[in-house]
């Protein structure tokens, strides 16, 4: 998509969830 993401999350579990969702989305786009 040509986008760069900057995210800030205090809770590691929410960071992990977001990271997994982003990675799955990127895989689906390829």
VMD Tcl script that builds the backbone (N, CA, C; Angstrom):
set m [mol new atoms 90]
animate dup $m
set s [atomselect $m all]
$s set {name element resname resid chain x y z} {
  {N N UNK 1 A 0.814 -1.209 0.000}
  {CA C UNK 1 A 0.000 0.000 0.000}
  {C C UNK 1 A 0.849 1.261 0.000}
  {N N UNK 2 A 2.151 1.113 0.188}
  {CA C UNK 2 A 3.025 2.278 0.195}
  {C C UNK 2 A 2.879 3.142 1.428}
  {N N UNK 3 A 2.453 2.527 2.515}
  {CA C UNK 3 A 2.261 3.292 3.746}
  {C C UNK 3 A 3.288 2.872 4.782}
  {N N UNK 4 A 3.691 3.833 5.594}
  {CA C UNK 4 A 4.560 3.536 6.727}
  {C C UNK 4 A 3.749 3.702 7.994}
  {N N UNK 5 A 3.974 2.824 8.935}
  {CA C UNK 5 A 3.210 2.851 10.174}
  {C C UNK 5 A 4.110 3.175 11.351}
  {N N UNK 6 A 3.628 4.026 12.231}
  {CA C UNK 6 A 4.281 4.282 13.508}
  {C C UNK 6 A 3.226 4.053 14.575}
  {N N UNK 7 A 3.495 3.112 15.467}
  {CA C UNK 7 A 2.528 2.813 16.510}
  {C C UNK 7 A 3.189 2.833 17.876}
  {N N UNK 8 A 2.433 3.259 18.858}
  {CA C UNK 8 A 2.922 3.276 20.232}
  {C C UNK 8 A 1.916 2.516 21.084}
  {N N UNK 9 A 2.402 1.526 21.805}
  {CA C UNK 9 A 1.520 0.730 22.659}
  {C C UNK 9 A 2.263 0.384 23.937}
  {N N UNK 10 A 1.626 0.641 25.054}
  {CA C UNK 10 A 2.250 0.374 26.351}
  {C C UNK 10 A 2.201 -1.118 26.685}
  {N N UNK 11 A 1.052 -1.732 26.431}
  {CA C UNK 11 A 0.874 -3.136 26.798}
  {C C UNK 11 A 1.480 -4.054 25.738}
  {N N UNK 12 A 2.450 -4.890 26.117}
  {CA C UNK 12 A 3.086 -5.794 25.139}
  {C C UNK 12 A 2.098 -6.730 24.453}
  {N N UNK 13 A 1.045 -7.164 25.181}
  {CA C UNK 13 A 0.101 -8.088 24.550}
  {C C UNK 13 A -0.649 -7.412 23.412}
  {N N UNK 14 A -0.976 -6.131 23.565}
  {CA C UNK 14 A -1.673 -5.431 22.490}
  {C C UNK 14 A -0.733 -5.161 21.320}
  {N N UNK 15 A 0.533 -4.916 21.630}
  {CA C UNK 15 A 1.528 -4.756 20.564}
  {C C UNK 15 A 1.625 -6.040 19.755}
  {N N UNK 16 A 1.670 -7.174 20.448}
  {CA C UNK 16 A 1.787 -8.463 19.760}
  {C C UNK 16 A 0.573 -8.726 18.874}
  {N N UNK 17 A -0.612 -8.391 19.368}
  {CA C UNK 17 A -1.832 -8.573 18.573}
  {C C UNK 17 A -1.776 -7.701 17.321}
  {N N UNK 18 A -1.394 -6.454 17.492}
  {CA C UNK 18 A -1.326 -5.540 16.348}
  {C C UNK 18 A -0.284 -6.000 15.345}
  {N N UNK 19 A 0.871 -6.443 15.843}
  {CA C UNK 19 A 1.934 -6.909 14.950}
  {C C UNK 19 A 1.466 -8.113 14.145}
  {N N UNK 20 A 0.770 -9.026 14.805}
  {CA C UNK 20 A 0.281 -10.216 14.109}
  {C C UNK 20 A -0.744 -9.840 13.042}
  {N N UNK 21 A -1.643 -8.920 13.363}
  {CA C UNK 21 A -2.656 -8.493 12.385}
  {C C UNK 21 A -2.011 -7.819 11.181}
  {N N UNK 22 A -1.016 -6.975 11.433}
  {CA C UNK 22 A -0.332 -6.294 10.330}
  {C C UNK 22 A 0.377 -7.307 9.448}
  {N N UNK 23 A 1.067 -8.263 10.065}
  {CA C UNK 23 A 1.784 -9.273 9.286}
  {C C UNK 23 A 0.826 -10.121 8.461}
  {N N UNK 24 A -0.312 -10.494 9.030}
  {CA C UNK 24 A -1.290 -11.292 8.287}
  {C C UNK 24 A -1.848 -10.496 7.111}
  {N N UNK 25 A -2.103 -9.231 7.331}
  {CA C UNK 25 A -2.627 -8.386 6.265}
  {C C UNK 25 A -1.610 -8.256 5.142}
  {N N UNK 26 A -0.354 -8.058 5.499}
  {CA C UNK 26 A 0.689 -7.925 4.486}
  {C C UNK 26 A 0.817 -9.210 3.672}
  {N N UNK 27 A 0.727 -10.360 4.334}
  {CA C UNK 27 A 0.801 -11.639 3.625}
  {C C UNK 27 A -0.372 -11.793 2.662}
  {N N UNK 28 A -1.551 -11.345 3.070}
  {CA C UNK 28 A -2.727 -11.473 2.212}
  {C C UNK 28 A -2.636 -10.569 0.988}
  {N N UNK 29 A -1.903 -9.481 1.099}
  {CA C UNK 29 A -1.789 -8.555 -0.023}
  {C C UNK 29 A -0.807 -9.051 -1.078}
  {N N UNK 30 A 0.090 -9.939 -0.685}
  {CA C UNK 30 A 1.112 -10.407 -1.633}
  {C C UNK 30 A 0.631 -11.592 -2.438}
}
mol reanalyze $m
mol bondsrecalc $m
mol representation Tube
mol addrep $m
